Amino acid sequence: MLTQALLDRPERFELGMICATPAAMAALDGDPKRAAALLARHVRGEGGDLCAEDRLANTEAIKLGGQRIMSVYKQLEGETVWIITEADRSVTTILTPDDY
């Protein structure tokens, strides 16, 4: 759920070229609006269902650069979608764990 505080946050890093695997789009019911909503959360630094260690790694990557940024979003249908922005910020990929 997007809170107003999250919506008011500015983008915190560049996404680069955006790609999505077929499996990720299937997990999102082929809906580009669902993908866009998750990307909006990702670029604002809201990592979704990350563990504390990965959340800390994202914070450092956003502040210092040079590391990838990852978000994990569990969908209602039980599917999990990952979003990974590469360390050089050239590409962001929406994928499923099985795609990795």
C-alpha positions in Angstrom: 0.0 0.0 0.0 1.4 3.4 -0.9 1.2 5.8 1.9 1.1 9.6 1.4 4.6 9.9 2.9 5.9 7.4 0.4 4.2 9.2 -2.5 5.8 12.5 -1.4 9.3 11.1 -1.3 11.4 12.1 -4.3 13.2 9.6 -6.5 16.3 8.6 -4.7 18.4 7.1 -7.5 18.4 6.6 -11.3 16.7 3.5 -12.8 18.4 3.5 -16.2 16.8 1.3 -18.8 13.8 -0.6 -17.4 13.3 -4.3 -18.3 10.9 -6.9 -17.2 11.0 -10.7 -17.7 7.9 -12.5 -19.1 7.6 -14.4 -15.8 7.5 -11.1 -13.8 4.9 -9.6 -16.0 2.8 -12.8 -15.7 3.1 -12.5 -11.9 1.8 -9.0 -12.3 -1.1 -10.2 -14.5 0.5 -8.5 -17.5 -0.5 -5.1 -16.0 2.0 -2.4 -16.8 0.3 -0.2 -14.1 1.2 -2.7 -11.4 4.8 -2.8 -12.7 4.9 1.0 -12.6 3.5 1.2 -9.1 6.2 -1.2 -7.9 8.9 0.7 -9.7 7.7 3.9 -8.0 8.1 2.3 -4.6 11.5 0.9 -5.6 12.9 4.2 -6.8 11.7 6.0 -3.6 13.8 3.5 -1.6 10.9 1.4 -0.3 12.3 -2.1 -0.6 9.1 -4.0 0.2 9.5 -7.3 1.8 13.3 -7.1 2.4 15.1 -8.5 5.4 16.9 -6.1 7.7 20.3 -6.9 6.2 19.2 -6.2 2.7 17.4 -3.0 3.7 20.6 -1.8 5.3 22.5 -2.7 2.1 20.0 -0.7 0.0 20.4 2.3 2.3 24.2 2.2 1.9 23.9 1.7 -1.9 21.6 4.7 -2.3 23.9 6.9 -0.2 27.3 5.8 -1.5 26.6 4.2 -4.9 28.6 1.4 -6.3 26.2 -1.4 -5.2 23.0 -2.7 -6.6 19.6 -1.9 -5.1 17.1 -4.6 -4.7 13.4 -4.6 -3.7 11.2 -7.7 -3.0 7.4 -7.5 -3.4 5.2 -10.5 -2.5 2.0 -10.4 -4.6 -1.4 -11.5 -3.4 -1.4 -14.5 -5.6 1.7 -15.8 -3.7 4.1 -14.8 -6.5 7.2 -12.8 -5.6 8.6 -10.1 -7.8 12.1 -8.7 -7.4 13.3 -5.4 -8.8 17.1 -5.0 -9.1 18.9 -1.8 -10.1 22.4 -2.5 -11.2 25.3 -0.9 -9.3 26.1 1.5 -12.2 22.4 2.5 -12.4 22.3 1.6 -16.1 19.5 -1.0 -15.9 16.6 -1.9 -13.6 15.1 -5.3 -14.1 11.7 -6.6 -12.8 12.0 -10.4 -12.4 11.0 -13.4 -10.4 13.3 -15.3 -8.1 13.2 -18.2 -10.7 14.5 -15.8 -13.4 17.6 -15.0 -11.3 
